């Protein structure tokens, strides 16, 4: 998937209505790209995933994966910034530590990442990008989310 493809996916998430019930699309076994969740006030998807690290967690392998995901993040963040201006960095750790459950997609994002970058394109919605990983053996993920402004 190219930067243009990822930008198109973000545009699709932004334009898509929120469903009345929770929905999840899980891709074929062995890949995270294409995972998608939606709910009454949000959409979230995996735009890019590295390989997993079950068999090899050597520094060279992990570093190469981190660099690949970081480059994809930077390219997409640059495109979004050219559209909507600089993002707001949002610390997700307080949501994870709070006794009151965070709304989706914040709850899912804070399980994977400590921070997201948020743009406000209008229409009462926000767009976020985050890089995360469930655990050291799992792939590193580039995540996009769209939510109602009231969620932040």
C-alpha positions in Angstrom: 0.0 0.0 0.0 1.4 3.4 -1.0 1.1 6.7 0.8 -1.7 7.7 -1.6 -3.5 4.4 -0.9 -3.3 5.1 2.9 -4.5 8.7 2.3 -7.4 7.3 0.4 -8.2 4.9 3.2 -8.2 7.8 5.7 -10.5 9.8 3.4 -12.8 6.8 3.2 -12.9 6.5 7.0 -13.6 10.2 7.3 -16.5 10.1 4.8 -18.0 6.8 6.0 -21.0 7.0 8.4 -20.6 5.4 11.8 -22.6 2.2 12.1 -25.3 1.7 14.7 -23.6 -1.4 16.1 -19.9 -2.5 16.6 -18.3 -4.0 13.6 -14.9 -5.7 13.1 -13.2 -7.0 10.0 -10.3 -9.3 10.7 -8.0 -10.0 7.7 -6.8 -13.4 6.7 -4.6 -15.2 9.2 -1.0 -14.0 9.2 -1.6 -10.4 8.5 -2.9 -7.4 10.4 -3.2 -5.0 7.5 -6.8 -4.5 6.7 -8.0 -5.0 10.3 -10.9 -2.6 10.8 -13.2 -1.8 13.7 -16.1 0.6 13.7 -18.8 1.7 16.2 -21.4 4.4 16.8 -18.8 7.2 17.0 -15.6 5.8 15.4 -13.6 3.9 12.8 -10.2 2.5 13.2 -7.9 0.5 10.9 -4.4 -0.9 10.5 -2.8 0.8 7.5 0.5 -1.0 7.6 1.9 -3.8 9.7 5.5 -5.1 10.0 6.3 -8.8 10.2 5.8 -10.4 13.6 8.8 -11.2 15.8 8.0 -14.7 17.1 10.9 -16.3 15.4 13.4 -13.5 15.3 13.6 -10.5 17.7 17.1 -9.6 16.8 17.9 -5.9 16.9 18.5 -5.6 13.2 15.2 -7.2 12.3 13.2 -5.1 14.8 15.0 -1.9 13.9 14.3 -2.4 10.2 10.6 -2.9 10.9 10.5 0.2 13.1 12.1 2.3 10.4 9.7 1.0 7.8 6.6 1.8 9.9 8.1 5.2 10.9 8.7 6.1 7.3 5.1 5.3 6.4 3.8 7.3 9.4 5.9 10.3 8.4 4.8 10.3 4.8 1.1 10.1 5.8 1.5 12.6 8.6 3.1 15.0 6.1 0.2 14.6 3.7 -2.4 15.2 6.5 -0.5 18.2 7.8 -0.4 19.8 4.3 -4.2 19.5 4.3 -5.2 20.4 7.8 -2.2 22.0 9.5 0.0 20.6 12.3 -1.4 17.8 14.5 -2.0 17.8 18.2 -0.1 15.1 20.1 -2.4 13.3 22.5 -1.0 11.2 25.3 -2.9 7.9 25.6 -1.4 6.7 28.8 -3.9 8.5 31.1 -6.7 6.7 29.3 -5.1 3.3 30.0 -4.5 4.2 33.7 -8.0 5.6 34.3 -10.5 3.5 36.2 -13.3 4.7 33.9 -13.1 2.8 30.6 -12.2 5.0 27.6 -14.5 5.2 24.7 -13.6 3.5 21.4 -11.4 3.9 19.5 -9.3 5.4 22.3 -9.6 2.2 24.4 -8.2 0.1 21.6 -5.5 2.6 20.7 -4.2 3.0 24.2 -3.7 -0.8 24.4 -1.3 -0.5 21.5 0.3 3.0 21.7 1.2 5.6 24.2 0.5 8.6 21.8 -1.5 9.5 18.8 -1.4 12.6 16.5 -4.7 14.2 15.8 -5.9 16.5 13.1 -9.3 18.3 13.0 -10.6 18.4 9.4 -14.0 19.7 10.3 -17.5 18.2 10.1 -17.3 17.4 13.9 -14.7 14.6 13.5 -11.0 14.1 14.1 -8.4 11.9 12.4 -5.6 10.3 14.3 -2.4 8.3 13.4 -0.6 6.2 15.9 2.2 3.6 15.8 1.7 0.7 18.2 2.5 -2.8 19.1 0.5 -5.2 21.3 3.6 -7.0 22.6 7.2 -7.4 21.5 6.4 -10.6 19.5 3.6 -8.9 17.6 3.9 -6.7 14.5 4.4 -3.0 14.7 1.3 -1.3 13.4 0.5 2.0 11.7 -3.0 2.8 12.8 -5.6 5.4 11.6 -8.7 6.4 13.5 -11.6 8.7 13.0 -13.9 9.7 15.7 -16.6 12.2 16.7 -15.0 15.3 18.2 -16.8 14.8 21.4 -14.7 11.7 22.1 -11.6 13.7 22.8 
